[in-house]
Amino acid sequence: MTTSSTGNANDVDPAVRAELARLRESIDNIDAAVVHMLAERFKCTQQVGHLKAAHQLPPADPSREAHQIDRLRRLAENARLDPAFAEKLLNFIIAEVIRHHERIADDVNSAQ
């Protein structure tokens, strides 16, 4: 399973190309699942945002966020995923959720 030194994809062993295609198909399927899971997560967080706005709760909940970050870091460690990467990802998601909650609160306040 070696390639030629020319770097031409046509020179790659067919077994290597097949394995690469199989792995890429798995990656594509996982990416699709991640997108769908994020969409489901954001549907839930939108509901949270509406509930918070209706009851004048703040868009952010720092203690909940800290707990979730700790939890996700432990999950990442158990899954052998870099916990720092998992934390960065969750912080990015949390920032987007807070932005949505702020917009929802603004919309509710504007309607009153």
C-alpha positions in Angstrom: 0.0 0.0 0.0 2.4 2.7 -1.2 2.1 5.5 -3.5 4.5 6.6 -6.2 6.7 9.5 -5.7 4.9 11.5 -8.4 1.9 12.2 -6.1 -0.5 11.4 -8.9 -3.8 10.1 -7.4 -4.1 7.7 -10.3 -0.9 6.0 -9.2 -2.3 5.2 -5.7 -2.9 1.5 -5.0 -6.7 0.8 -5.5 -6.9 -0.8 -2.1 -5.6 2.5 -0.6 -8.1 4.5 -2.6 -10.9 2.2 -1.5 -9.9 2.5 2.2 -9.7 6.3 1.9 -13.1 6.4 0.3 -14.6 4.2 3.0 -13.1 6.4 5.8 -14.2 9.6 4.1 -17.8 8.2 3.8 -17.7 7.5 7.5 -16.5 11.0 8.2 -19.3 12.4 6.0 -21.9 10.4 7.9 -20.5 11.5 11.2 -20.4 15.2 10.1 -24.1 14.9 9.1 -25.0 13.4 12.5 -23.1 16.2 14.3 -25.1 18.8 12.3 -28.4 17.1 13.1 -27.5 16.8 16.8 -26.5 20.5 16.9 -29.8 21.4 15.3 -31.7 19.4 17.9 -29.6 21.0 20.7 -30.4 24.4 19.4 -34.2 23.6 19.2 -34.0 22.8 22.9 -32.0 25.9 23.7 -34.4 28.1 21.8 -37.2 26.8 24.1 -35.0 27.6 27.1 -34.5 31.1 25.7 -38.2 31.6 25.4 -38.8 30.3 28.9 -36.1 32.6 30.3 -37.4 35.6 28.5 -41.0 34.9 29.6 -39.8 34.9 33.2 -37.3 37.7 33.0 -34.3 35.3 33.6 -30.9 36.3 32.4 -29.7 34.9 29.0 -26.6 33.5 30.5 -26.2 31.1 33.5 -22.5 31.1 34.4 -22.9 28.3 37.1 -24.7 26.0 34.6 -22.2 26.8 31.9 -19.2 26.0 34.2 -20.9 22.8 35.3 -21.5 21.8 31.6 -17.8 22.6 30.7 -16.6 20.4 33.6 -18.9 17.7 32.6 -17.9 17.8 28.9 -14.2 17.8 29.8 -14.8 14.6 31.8 -16.7 13.1 28.9 -14.0 14.0 26.5 -11.3 12.5 28.6 -13.3 9.3 28.9 -13.7 9.3 25.1 -10.0 10.0 24.6 -10.8 13.4 23.0 -8.7 16.4 23.9 -10.6 18.1 26.8 -9.3 21.5 25.8 -10.8 21.0 22.3 -14.1 19.9 23.8 -14.1 22.9 26.0 -13.4 25.3 23.1 -16.2 23.7 21.1 -18.7 24.0 24.0 -17.7 27.6 24.7 -18.4 28.4 21.1 -21.8 26.7 21.3 -22.6 28.4 24.6 -21.7 31.8 23.2 -24.1 31.2 20.3 -26.9 30.1 22.6 -26.4 33.2 24.8 -26.6 35.3 21.7 -29.9 33.6 20.7 -31.3 34.1 24.3 -30.4 37.8 24.2 -32.2 38.2 20.9 -35.2 36.3 22.1 -35.3 38.5 25.3 -35.0 41.6 23.1 -37.9 40.5 20.9 -40.1 39.8 24.0 -39.2 43.1 25.5 -39.9 44.9 22.2 -43.3 43.3 22.0 -44.3 44.5 25.4 
